[in-house]
Amino acid sequence: MTRHPRPLLAGVMGWPVLHSRSPLMHKHWMTEMGLKGAYVPLAIPPDGLETALRALPALGFAGCNLTIPHKQAALAFVDEIDATAHRIGAISCVAVRPDGSLFGTNNDWIGFLENLRQARRGWTAAAGPAVVVGAGGGARAICHALLQDGVPELRLVNRNRSRAEALADAFGGPIRVHDWADRASLLDGAALLVNCTSLGMVGNPPLDLPLAALSRAALVADIVYTPLATPLIEAARARGNDTVNGLGMLLHQGVPAWQLWFGLTPVVSEDLRRRLEGDIRNALAG
């Protein structure tokens, strides 16, 4: 059993937030390590975000995760952010420092990379061109990840081209923006395809992207995990491509959060993944 001087306390702020699988994940780790503590969902409306963040030290929180719609707004309410959060333009993790000040960073990009590396041993973004669909907050984290890992060419496409151009201008490097009408032809020669939009998520239409030009050796990733297999993932699997859904991104971004909050390194195990997959399936079936 792991010993810790005081009960661990962290949470996730969002609006809404009860759909989040983060509490189940963190509870699993606390139980696995024999730790006393809690990770709680915090339903915080946008106009209450600053007050909620500033209350964390007094309430004994080590920190919190942030989800929609707070990741960008929180930039204005923490005392310090690192270069990664500044570049991505969003915070996914807040840590309370010993003096009560708030530090913000972004772990989503780490979660994305580790998810792909766990799914395909030896994978690296340097293997070839990547096609990224979308230009929102998720796409910014994924583009940062791919650039950090040495992607030689990043083909960015979004229905709103100006938003994609703004992302490319902010990041620089080997990002090339393409018209939405050309999205299918961009797959030719790509080693990786990533859907960073909400298309394919429960309640949303599927991503309209024919895969005929994509090599069957390419890896296909979707940041969506409800459902576990989006129409894009199903289509890619049917033609023989390796696929990765967004659940692993959620799991792996939790590891650096624990290191920051508690000085501990939890394990993203198959047992944990199965537990969350079962919870998602049960929720969708109900």
N, C-alpha and C positions, 0 to 999 in steps of 0.2 A: 504493500500500500504506500502511495506517495504521500508525504507529509507536507503541509503548507501552513504558514503561521496564522492565517485567518481565512474565513470562508471567501471563496472567489465570487465575484459579482460582475456581470457584464450583461449586455443586452443588444437588441437591434431596434433602431428607430425607423419608422416608416409610417406612411398614411395612404392606404391601410397597411397592416403588418401581420395580421393573424394568419395569413396564408404562408408566411415564411417557414421554411424547414430548418432555419438556423438553430432555434431552440432545441430541436430534437438532436441535431448534430452535436451541439455543445454539451447537452446532458449526457449523451453517449460517452463523450471523452471524460467528463467528470466522474462518471460511474466507473469507467474502465481504469482510471488512475486512482480511484479510491479517494477522491477529493470532495470536500464539502463546499457547496456553492450553488449558484443559480445563474442561468442565462435567460433573460426574460424579454418577451416582446413588448415594445413600448410604442403605443399608438399615439403619435405626436403630429398634430395638424401643422401645416407650414408656418402659421403665425406663432406657434409655440416652440419652434425649434431652438431659438437662442436660449430661452428660459430653461428648456429641458437639458441642453448641453451644459449650461452653467451650473445646473443642479447636480451633475454627476459626482463631483468631488465630495460634496456634503453628504450625499447618499451612500458613499462608500464604494462607488463603481470604479473598477479598474479601467473601464472604457466601454465603447460600444461600436457596433457596426451601423452603417447607414445604408438605407435602401430608398427606392423611389418614394417621394420626390425630393429627398434631402441631400443627395450627394454633391450637388453644385452649390446649393444655398449655404451649406455648412462652411464653405470656404471663408465666409465673412464672420463666422462666429467662433473660430478657434484661434489660439494664440500664435501657433506656428504650424506651417505645413512644410513638407519636404519637397525636393525638386520634382519627384515623380508625381505627386498630387498636383503640383503647379502645372506641369506639362500636360497631364491628362485633363486637368480642369475639373476635377471632382475628388471627393474624399469618400472612401469606403470604410475607413477605420479611424476611430478616435481613441487616443490613450490619455488617461489622466496621469500627469507627472506628480512626483512627490510634493511639489510646491502647490499643487492644485491647478496648474495651468493645463491647457488642452493642446495636444499635438495631433495633427491630422496627416494621414498618408492614404495611399491607394494600393490595395493588395489584389485587386481584380486581375491585373495583368499577370501576376505570379500564379494565381489560380488557373488562368487559362493555359499558361505554358506547362505547368506541372500536370494538368489534366491530359494534355496531348502526349507528354512524355511517358505518363503511366499507361496510356492506351497503346502507344506504339514505341517500344523500346528503341532508344537511339535516335528518336525523331529530333530534327532541328530545323528551324525556319530557314537556315542557310541552304537547304536541299533544293530550293527552286522558287519560282514565282508564287505569290499568294494572291488570291482574289478575296477581297473583303467587301461584303454587301452591307451597306448602312453607314451612317455618319454621325450617330448620336453618341451618348456617353459610353455605351458598351463598345462601339467601334473605336473610340479614342483609346480605351484601355487595350484593346486587341492590337491596334496599330502600334502602340507603344511597345507591347510585348514582342511583336514580330520584328520591329526595328532593333530592339535590344538584343534579339537573338540572331541578328545578321541576315534577315531576309534580303535577297538580292534585288527583288522587284515586288512592289506592292501595288496591285491594280484595284483601285477604289471606285466603287460604283454605288450611287444612291439615287433614289427617285428625284430628290431635290439636289441638283448638281451643285448649286452655289454652296450648300452646306458641306458637301464633300470637298469643294475647293478651299473652303475656310479651314477644314481639318488639315488638308495637305499643306496649306501655307503655314499653319502653326507648327507642324511637325517637320517639314522638310524631308530630306533624304530621298530614297527611291520610290516615293509615292507618286503614282500617276492617276489622275482622275479621268473617268470614262463616262460616256453617255449611258443612260439607263437602257436605251434601245440596243446597245451593243453588249449587254451583260452576258448573253449566252456565248458569244464568240470569244469573250475574255477568258473562258475556261480552257481554251486550247493551250497546252503546255504548262498549265498550272500544277503545282505540287500540293497545294492546299486551297480549299474553299471554306470560307467562314461566313455564316449568316449571323450578323450582329443586329438584326431587326427583330421586332416582335411578331413578324409574319410566321405563321405556323404554330404560334402559341394558342392554347385553348381559348376559344372565343374570337380568334382572328383568322383571316383567310390565309391560305398557304402562300409561301414564296413562289412566285411564278418565274422559274428558272430551269429551262431544259438543260439536261446534263450530257447531251450527246457528245459535245466537244471535250468533255473532261476525261483525262486519262483514268483508267481503272486503278492505277497505282496511286492516285492522289488521295489524300486524306480529306474527309469532309467533316466539318465541325459546325455545331449550332449552339449558340449560347442559351437557347431555350431549353427548359427541362420539364415543362408541363404542356404537352405530354412528353414522356421520355423519348419517344420516337416521333419527331415531327414528320410531315409529308416529305420534307427534304431529306431527312435521315432515312426514311423508308425507301425513297427512290434511289438513293445512293447505295444502300445495302443491296437492293434488288439487282443492281448492275455490277456488284462485286467490290465496291469501294469500302475501305475501312472508314468507320464513322465514330464520332465522339459527340455526345450531347452535353448540355450545359451543367448537368448535376456535378460533375467532377470539378468544374470551375468553382462552384459554391464550396465544395468540400476542401479543396486545396487552398483557397484564400483564407480559410479559417486558421491554418497552421501559423502563418506569420502574425496573425492577430494574437494568438495565444502566446507566442514568443514575446510580443510587445507588451501584452497585459500582465502575464503571469510568469514569464521566464521559463516556460515549459513548451515542449514540442510534441503535440499529439500526432497520432498515426492515422492516415487515411487508409483504412483497411477495407477489404471486400465485405466484411460483416457490416461495417458502417454504411457502405454504399447500398447493400441489400436492404438494410432497414429503411433508408430514405426512399429507395425505389418502391418498396412495399407500401410505405405511407402515401406516396404520390399516387400509386395505382388505386389504393383504397379510396382516396379522396375523389379521384376522377370517376370511379365506379359508383360512388355514392351520390 
